[in-house]
Amino acid sequence: MASEGVLATLRAGWNALSGVAAPKAVIGGLALTAWNHARYTRDADVLLVSGDFQKEAVDRAVPWPALTDAGDLRVVQPDDLVVIKLLAGRLIDRADAAMLLRENREAIDFVRLHREVVGQGISAEYRQVWSDAFPSEPMPRLE
């Protein structure tokens, strides 16, 4: 779980954005904690919609599963978070994406994930992350 300081920052930032008309959802390291992976983070990342994929991701966002006092805080689904992590492209983001695949396999909408991977042009990155997550399994065909 994230530190109380980071969670307090998230709540304050979320409240400060309450007047912003754009849909929003939690992403980044904090979102990982909502999807079975506690990783140290010192910041709170919030996605404000600026494109079609982002709008869909925020529309599909769910209430934070483990925070009972989260109010209207919403977190993106694990498949959308995989795409966001692959688009970020850093080594830590790829490791996070592999963990998300492993730890949330049953919750991931693979049809949507594969459509976004192809549409975003990140198929090569996804293949590597799949291999990291499931080294003994062939990757499903990307449609």
TORPA-4810 file (N, C-alpha, C, O; in nm, 3 decimals):
<nodes>
NODE_1_0.084_-0.118_0.000_0.000_0.000_0.000_0.089_0.124_0.000_0.199_0.123_0.055_M
NODE_2_0.040_0.227_-0.060_0.114_0.353_-0.068_0.120_0.419_0.069_0.037_0.393_0.156_A
NODE_3_0.218_0.505_0.087_0.231_0.576_0.214_0.114_0.671_0.234_0.050_0.714_0.138_S
NODE_4_0.087_0.701_0.359_-0.022_0.795_0.390_0.003_0.931_0.328_-0.091_0.999_0.287_E
NODE_5_0.130_0.972_0.320_0.163_1.100_0.259_0.126_1.105_0.111_0.072_1.205_0.063_G
NODE_6_0.157_0.998_0.040_0.124_0.993_-0.103_-0.027_0.987_-0.122_-0.082_1.052_-0.210_V
NODE_7_-0.095_0.908_-0.039_-0.241_0.900_-0.048_-0.306_1.034_-0.015_-0.405_1.072_-0.077_L
NODE_8_-0.250_1.105_0.083_-0.303_1.238_0.116_-0.283_1.334_-0.001_-0.370_1.416_-0.031_A
NODE_9_-0.168_1.323_-0.067_-0.142_1.405_-0.186_-0.242_1.373_-0.296_-0.295_1.463_-0.361_T
NODE_10_-0.268_1.244_-0.316_-0.365_1.202_-0.417_-0.502_1.260_-0.385_-0.567_1.317_-0.473_L
NODE_11_-0.546_1.246_-0.262_-0.679_1.297_-0.225_-0.687_1.448_-0.244_-0.786_1.499_-0.296_R
NODE_12_-0.583_1.520_-0.204_-0.582_1.666_-0.219_-0.583_1.705_-0.367_-0.656_1.796_-0.407_A
NODE_13_-0.503_1.635_-0.447_-0.501_1.663_-0.590_-0.633_1.631_-0.656_-0.682_1.707_-0.739_G
NODE_14_-0.691_1.518_-0.618_-0.820_1.478_-0.673_-0.926_1.583_-0.641_-1.005_1.622_-0.727_W
NODE_15_-0.927_1.627_-0.516_-1.024_1.730_-0.474_-0.999_1.861_-0.549_-1.094_1.929_-0.587_N
NODE_16_-0.873_1.895_-0.571_-0.841_2.018_-0.643_-0.890_2.012_-0.788_-0.922_2.114_-0.848_A
NODE_17_-0.895_1.890_-0.843_-0.940_1.872_-0.981_-1.092_1.856_-0.992_-1.143_1.835_-1.102_L
NODE_18_-1.162_1.865_-0.882_-1.307_1.842_-0.885_-1.380_1.939_-0.976_-1.487_1.907_-1.029_S
NODE_19_-1.326_2.057_-0.994_-1.389_2.154_-1.082_-1.354_2.139_-1.229_-1.410_2.208_-1.314_G
NODE_20_-1.261_2.049_-1.259_-1.220_2.027_-1.397_-1.323_1.935_-1.463_-1.355_1.829_-1.411_V
NODE_21_-1.374_1.978_-1.576_-1.481_1.903_-1.642_-1.433_1.772_-1.707_-1.514_1.683_-1.731_A
NODE_22_-1.304_1.760_-1.735_-1.252_1.640_-1.802_-1.261_1.519_-1.710_-1.232_1.529_-1.591_A
NODE_23_-1.301_1.403_-1.764_-1.299_1.279_-1.686_-1.156_1.248_-1.642_-1.061_1.286_-1.709_P
NODE_24_-1.142_1.178_-1.530_-1.009_1.149_-1.476_-1.009_1.015_-1.404_-1.112_0.965_-1.361_K
NODE_25_-0.888_0.958_-1.392_-0.868_0.833_-1.318_-0.723_0.825_-1.273_-0.635_0.888_-1.332_A
NODE_26_-0.699_0.748_-1.168_-0.565_0.727_-1.114_-0.489_0.631_-1.204_-0.543_0.529_-1.247_V
NODE_27_-0.362_0.664_-1.232_-0.272_0.577_-1.308_-0.140_0.569_-1.233_-0.131_0.615_-1.119_I
NODE_28_-0.038_0.512_-1.295_0.097_0.512_-1.239_0.115_0.414_-1.126_0.040_0.317_-1.112_G
NODE_29_0.216_0.440_-1.044_0.252_0.351_-0.935_0.140_0.328_-0.836_0.124_0.217_-0.785_G
NODE_30_0.062_0.431_-0.809_-0.050_0.414_-0.717_-0.155_0.320_-0.774_-0.213_0.240_-0.701_L
NODE_31_-0.181_0.328_-0.903_-0.278_0.237_-0.965_-0.232_0.092_-0.953_-0.315_0.002_-0.943_A
NODE_32_-0.102_0.070_-0.953_-0.052_-0.066_-0.937_-0.098_-0.126_-0.805_-0.130_-0.245_-0.799_L
NODE_33_-0.103_-0.044_-0.699_-0.145_-0.097_-0.569_-0.290_-0.143_-0.572_-0.329_-0.232_-0.497_T
NODE_34_-0.370_-0.082_-0.659_-0.510_-0.125_-0.672_-0.520_-0.258_-0.744_-0.623_-0.326_-0.734_A
NODE_35_-0.416_-0.296_-0.815_-0.418_-0.419_-0.895_-0.310_-0.517_-0.851_-0.240_-0.575_-0.934_W
NODE_36_-0.298_-0.535_-0.720_-0.218_-0.645_-0.661_-0.067_-0.629_-0.670_0.004_-0.729_-0.666_N
NODE_37_-0.017_-0.509_-0.682_0.128_-0.491_-0.686_0.166_-0.364_-0.612_0.150_-0.253_-0.663_H
NODE_38_0.217_-0.381_-0.492_0.262_-0.267_-0.414_0.404_-0.233_-0.457_0.496_-0.314_-0.441_A
NODE_39_0.422_-0.114_-0.510_0.554_-0.066_-0.551_0.572_0.073_-0.495_0.479_0.154_-0.496_R
NODE_40_0.691_0.101_-0.445_0.720_0.232_-0.389_0.700_0.340_-0.495_0.748_0.328_-0.607_Y
NODE_41_0.631_0.444_-0.457_0.615_0.560_-0.543_0.608_0.684_-0.455_0.558_0.679_-0.342_T
NODE_42_0.659_0.794_-0.507_0.657_0.919_-0.431_0.561_1.020_-0.490_0.554_1.134_-0.444_R
NODE_43_0.486_0.979_-0.593_0.397_1.075_-0.657_0.260_1.013_-0.679_0.240_0.893_-0.660_D
NODE_44_0.168_1.097_-0.720_0.031_1.054_-0.749_-0.001_1.098_-0.891_-0.008_1.217_-0.919_A
NODE_45_-0.021_1.001_-0.980_-0.048_1.030_-1.120_-0.198_1.018_-1.148_-0.261_0.919_-1.112_D
NODE_46_-0.251_1.121_-1.212_-0.392_1.122_-1.250_-0.399_1.148_-1.400_-0.334_1.240_-1.451_V
NODE_47_-0.476_1.067_-1.470_-0.495_1.082_-1.614_-0.617_1.170_-1.639_-0.727_1.138_-1.594_L
NODE_48_-0.597_1.280_-1.710_-0.706_1.364_-1.758_-0.724_1.333_-1.906_-0.626_1.327_-1.980_L
NODE_49_-0.844_1.315_-1.948_-0.873_1.272_-2.085_-0.832_1.375_-2.188_-0.866_1.493_-2.177_V
NODE_50_-0.757_1.327_-2.290_-0.721_1.414_-2.402_-0.728_1.341_-2.536_-0.694_1.399_-2.639_S
NODE_51_-0.770_1.215_-2.536_-0.779_1.138_-2.660_-0.877_1.024_-2.645_-0.928_0.999_-2.535_G
NODE_52_-0.903_0.953_-2.755_-1.002_0.845_-2.754_-0.966_0.731_-2.659_-1.050_0.688_-2.580_D
NODE_53_-0.841_0.683_-2.666_-0.801_0.574_-2.576_-0.815_0.618_-2.431_-0.868_0.544_-2.348_F
NODE_54_-0.768_0.737_-2.401_-0.776_0.787_-2.263_-0.921_0.799_-2.217_-0.954_0.765_-2.103_Q
NODE_55_-1.008_0.846_-2.306_-1.150_0.858_-2.269_-1.207_0.721_-2.236_-1.276_0.705_-2.136_K
NODE_56_-1.179_0.623_-2.321_-1.228_0.487_-2.294_-1.172_0.434_-2.163_-1.245_0.373_-2.084_E
NODE_57_-1.043_0.457_-2.140_-0.980_0.407_-2.017_-1.045_0.470_-1.894_-1.071_0.401_-1.795_A
NODE_58_-1.070_0.599_-1.899_-1.132_0.665_-1.784_-1.278_0.624_-1.770_-1.327_0.606_-1.658_V
NODE_59_-1.349_0.608_-1.881_-1.488_0.563_-1.875_-1.499_0.424_-1.812_-1.596_0.394_-1.744_D
NODE_60_-1.397_0.340_-1.835_-1.397_0.204_-1.780_-1.338_0.196_-1.640_-1.341_0.090_-1.577_R
NODE_61_-1.285_0.307_-1.591_-1.222_0.307_-1.458_-1.324_0.267_-1.351_-1.445_0.288_-1.365_A
NODE_62_-1.271_0.208_-1.244_-1.356_0.157_-1.136_-1.318_0.224_-1.004_-1.209_0.278_-0.991_V
NODE_63_-1.410_0.219_-0.908_-1.372_0.269_-0.775_-1.251_0.192_-0.724_-1.236_0.073_-0.751_P
NODE_64_-1.165_0.260_-0.651_-1.043_0.199_-0.599_-1.081_0.079_-0.513_-1.150_0.096_-0.412_W
NODE_65_-1.040_-0.044_-0.550_-1.087_-0.164_-0.480_-1.055_-0.171_-0.331_-1.138_-0.218_-0.253_P
NODE_66_-0.938_-0.126_-0.289_-0.898_-0.148_-0.150_-0.916_-0.026_-0.060_-0.904_-0.039_0.062_A
NODE_67_-0.944_0.089_-0.115_-0.959_0.210_-0.033_-1.106_0.235_-0.005_-1.180_0.279_-0.093_L
NODE_68_-1.147_0.207_0.117_-1.288_0.226_0.151_-1.323_0.373_0.169_-1.440_0.411_0.159_T
NODE_69_-1.224_0.457_0.195_-1.249_0.601_0.215_-1.205_0.682_0.093_-1.169_0.798_0.106_D
NODE_70_-1.208_0.620_-0.023_-1.155_0.685_-0.143_-1.252_0.784_-0.207_-1.214_0.854_-0.301_A
NODE_71_-1.374_0.791_-0.158_-1.469_0.883_-0.219_-1.495_0.845_-0.363_-1.526_0.730_-0.393_G
NODE_72_-1.481_0.942_-0.452_-1.505_0.913_-0.594_-1.377_0.885_-0.672_-1.375_0.894_-0.794_D
NODE_73_-1.268_0.851_-0.600_-1.144_0.813_-0.668_-1.168_0.691_-0.755_-1.229_0.594_-0.711_L
NODE_74_-1.121_0.698_-0.877_-1.136_0.587_-0.970_-0.998_0.550_-1.024_-0.910_0.635_-1.037_R
NODE_75_-0.981_0.423_-1.055_-0.854_0.372_-1.104_-0.880_0.298_-1.236_-0.980_0.229_-1.251_V
NODE_76_-0.788_0.315_-1.331_-0.805_0.249_-1.460_-0.797_0.098_-1.443_-0.734_0.048_-1.350_V
NODE_77_-0.861_0.027_-1.536_-0.859_-0.119_-1.537_-0.717_-0.167_-1.567_-0.639_-0.094_-1.627_Q
NODE_78_-0.682_-0.290_-1.525_-0.545_-0.337_-1.545_-0.503_-0.344_-1.692_-0.387_-0.318_-1.723_P
NODE_79_-0.595_-0.379_-1.783_-0.556_-0.386_-1.925_-0.523_-0.247_-1.979_-0.430_-0.231_-2.058_D
NODE_80_-0.598_-0.145_-1.936_-0.567_-0.008_-1.979_-0.436_0.039_-1.917_-0.359_0.111_-1.981_D
NODE_81_-0.411_-0.002_-1.793_-0.286_0.035_-1.729_-0.166_-0.029_-1.798_-0.060_0.032_-1.806_L
NODE_82_-0.182_-0.151_-1.849_-0.074_-0.215_-1.927_-0.041_-0.129_-2.048_0.076_-0.104_-2.075_V
NODE_83_-0.142_-0.084_-2.121_-0.118_0.000_-2.239_-0.048_0.130_-2.198_0.048_0.172_-2.262_V
NODE_84_-0.095_0.193_-2.093_-0.034_0.319_-2.045_0.112_0.295_-2.010_0.199_0.376_-2.044_I
NODE_85_0.140_0.185_-1.942_0.278_0.152_-1.903_0.365_0.127_-2.026_0.479_0.172_-2.032_K
NODE_86_0.312_0.055_-2.125_0.389_0.030_-2.246_0.415_0.158_-2.324_0.523_0.176_-2.381_L
NODE_87_0.319_0.247_-2.326_0.339_0.376_-2.394_0.443_0.461_-2.323_0.515_0.536_-2.387_L
NODE_88_0.451_0.450_-2.191_0.552_0.527_-2.115_0.692_0.478_-2.152_0.784_0.558_-2.165_A
NODE_89_0.707_0.347_-2.168_0.828_0.291_-2.226_0.952_0.277_-2.141_1.054_0.226_-2.189_G
NODE_90_0.948_0.320_-2.016_1.067_0.304_-1.932_1.079_0.159_-1.885_0.982_0.083_-1.889_R
NODE_91_1.197_0.120_-1.842_1.220_-0.016_-1.794_1.126_-0.050_-1.678_1.069_-0.159_-1.676_L
NODE_92_1.109_0.041_-1.583_1.021_0.015_-1.470_0.877_-0.003_-1.517_0.803_-0.084_-1.460_I
NODE_93_0.836_0.072_-1.619_0.700_0.060_-1.672_0.678_-0.076_-1.738_0.571_-0.135_-1.725_D
NODE_94_0.779_-0.125_-1.808_0.768_-0.258_-1.870_0.761_-0.367_-1.763_0.685_-0.463_-1.777_R
NODE_95_0.838_-0.352_-1.657_0.832_-0.448_-1.546_0.693_-0.443_-1.481_0.636_-0.547_-1.447_A
NODE_96_0.641_-0.323_-1.465_0.505_-0.308_-1.409_0.402_-0.375_-1.499_0.312_-0.443_-1.449_D
NODE_97_0.414_-0.357_-1.630_0.320_-0.417_-1.724_0.324_-0.570_-1.715_0.219_-0.634_-1.718_A
NODE_98_0.443_-0.628_-1.704_0.455_-0.773_-1.692_0.388_-0.821_-1.563_0.318_-0.922_-1.564_A
NODE_99_0.409_-0.749_-1.454_0.347_-0.786_-1.328_0.195_-0.776_-1.337_0.124_-0.863_-1.287_M
NODE_100_0.145_-0.670_-1.401_0.000_-0.655_-1.417_-0.059_-0.773_-1.492_-0.165_-0.824_-1.455_L
NODE_101_0.007_-0.817_-1.597_-0.040_-0.934_-1.672_-0.044_-1.058_-1.584_-0.143_-1.130_-1.582_L
NODE_102_0.064_-1.081_-1.510_0.073_-1.201_-1.425_-0.032_-1.199_-1.314_-0.103_-1.297_-1.292_R
NODE_103_-0.041_-1.087_-1.244_-0.123_-1.081_-1.123_-0.271_-1.058_-1.149_-0.353_-1.077_-1.059_E
NODE_104_-0.308_-1.018_-1.270_-0.447_-0.983_-1.298_-0.500_-1.051_-1.423_-0.591_-1.000_-1.489_N
NODE_105_-0.445_-1.164_-1.454_-0.480_-1.233_-1.579_-0.630_-1.253_-1.595_-0.685_-1.234_-1.704_R
NODE_106_-0.697_-1.290_-1.488_-0.842_-1.317_-1.494_-0.923_-1.189_-1.514_-1.034_-1.195_-1.568_E
NODE_107_-0.872_-1.075_-1.472_-0.947_-0.949_-1.480_-0.921_-0.873_-1.609_-0.992_-0.777_-1.640_A
NODE_108_-0.821_-0.915_-1.685_-0.782_-0.840_-1.805_-0.870_-0.876_-1.924_-0.897_-0.993_-1.951_I
NODE_109_-0.915_-0.774_-1.994_-0.990_-0.789_-2.118_-0.887_-0.797_-2.231_-0.844_-0.694_-2.284_D
NODE_110_-0.847_-0.919_-2.267_-0.739_-0.937_-2.364_-0.780_-0.895_-2.505_-0.695_-0.852_-2.583_F
NODE_111_-0.906_-0.905_-2.540_-0.950_-0.857_-2.671_-0.925_-0.707_-2.680_-0.867_-0.660_-2.778_V
NODE_112_-0.968_-0.633_-2.580_-0.945_-0.488_-2.578_-0.795_-0.457_-2.573_-0.746_-0.371_-2.647_R
NODE_113_-0.723_-0.526_-2.485_-0.579_-0.503_-2.471_-0.509_-0.522_-2.605_-0.430_-0.437_-2.646_L
NODE_114_-0.537_-0.632_-2.672_-0.470_-0.660_-2.800_-0.508_-0.557_-2.906_-0.424_-0.517_-2.986_H
NODE_115_-0.634_-0.514_-2.907_-0.676_-0.410_-3.002_-0.599_-0.281_-2.977_-0.554_-0.217_-3.072_R
NODE_116_-0.583_-0.243_-2.853_-0.511_-0.119_-2.820_-0.361_-0.132_-2.848_-0.299_-0.037_-2.896_E
NODE_117_-0.304_-0.248_-2.819_-0.162_-0.270_-2.846_-0.133_-0.252_-2.995_-0.038_-0.184_-3.032_V
NODE_118_-0.216_-0.312_-3.079_-0.198_-0.299_-3.223_-0.224_-0.154_-3.265_-0.145_-0.095_-3.339_V
NODE_119_-0.333_-0.097_-3.218_-0.371_0.039_-3.256_-0.271_0.145_-3.212_-0.253_0.246_-3.281_G
NODE_120_-0.207_0.123_-3.100_-0.109_0.218_-3.048_0.032_0.193_-3.104_0.123_0.271_-3.078_Q
NODE_121_0.048_0.085_-3.181_0.179_0.055_-3.240_0.283_0.008_-3.141_0.402_0.038_-3.156_G
NODE_122_0.239_-0.066_-3.039_0.332_-0.113_-2.935_0.336_-0.266_-2.927_0.356_-0.323_-2.820_I
NODE_123_0.317_-0.330_-3.043_0.315_-0.477_-3.046_0.449_-0.537_-3.004_0.451_-0.636_-2.930_S
NODE_124_0.559_-0.480_-3.049_0.691_-0.535_-3.013_0.714_-0.526_-2.863_0.766_-0.619_-2.802_A
NODE_125_0.677_-0.415_-2.804_0.693_-0.396_-2.660_0.606_-0.496_-2.583_0.648_-0.553_-2.483_E
NODE_126_0.485_-0.516_-2.633_0.393_-0.610_-2.569_0.446_-0.752_-2.576_0.438_-0.827_-2.479_Y
NODE_127_0.501_-0.790_-2.692_0.559_-0.925_-2.705_0.667_-0.948_-2.600_0.672_-1.055_-2.539_R
NODE_128_0.753_-0.850_-2.579_0.860_-0.863_-2.480_0.803_-0.875_-2.339_0.848_-0.958_-2.260_Q
NODE_129_0.705_-0.792_-2.308_0.643_-0.795_-2.175_0.571_-0.927_-2.153_0.577_-0.984_-2.044_V
NODE_130_0.501_-0.977_-2.257_0.434_-1.107_-2.244_0.537_-1.215_-2.213_0.515_-1.299_-2.126_W
NODE_131_0.648_-1.213_-2.284_0.755_-1.311_-2.262_0.810_-1.301_-2.120_0.840_-1.403_-2.058_S
NODE_132_0.822_-1.180_-2.069_0.869_-1.162_-1.930_0.766_-1.214_-1.830_0.802_-1.275_-1.729_D
NODE_133_0.637_-1.191_-1.860_0.532_-1.231_-1.767_0.508_-1.382_-1.769_0.486_-1.444_-1.665_A
NODE_134_0.513_-1.440_-1.888_0.481_-1.582_-1.907_0.587_-1.648_-1.993_0.560_-1.680_-2.109_F
NODE_135_0.707_-1.670_-1.941_0.819_-1.718_-2.023_0.795_-1.853_-2.089_0.855_-1.881_-2.192_P
NODE_136_0.711_-1.935_-2.033_0.691_-2.068_-2.092_0.566_-2.076_-2.181_0.531_-2.183_-2.230_S
NODE_137_0.499_-1.962_-2.201_0.376_-1.963_-2.281_0.395_-1.882_-2.410_0.452_-1.773_-2.407_E
NODE_138_0.346_-1.934_-2.521_0.348_-1.852_-2.642_0.245_-1.739_-2.628_0.142_-1.754_-2.563_P
NODE_139_0.276_-1.628_-2.689_0.185_-1.515_-2.683_0.066_-1.541_-2.774_0.082_-1.591_-2.885_M
NODE_140_-0.055_-1.507_-2.727_-0.171_-1.520_-2.816_-0.155_-1.430_-2.938_-0.086_-1.329_-2.934_P
NODE_141_-0.219_-1.468_-3.043_-0.214_-1.390_-3.166_-0.279_-1.254_-3.146_-0.387_-1.244_-3.088_R
NODE_142_-0.213_-1.152_-3.193_-0.269_-1.016_-3.187_-0.361_-0.997_-3.305_-0.320_-1.017_-3.419_L
NODE_143_-0.482_-0.958_-3.279_-0.581_-0.936_-3.386_-0.593_-0.789_-3.413_-0.670_-0.748_-3.500_E
</nodes>
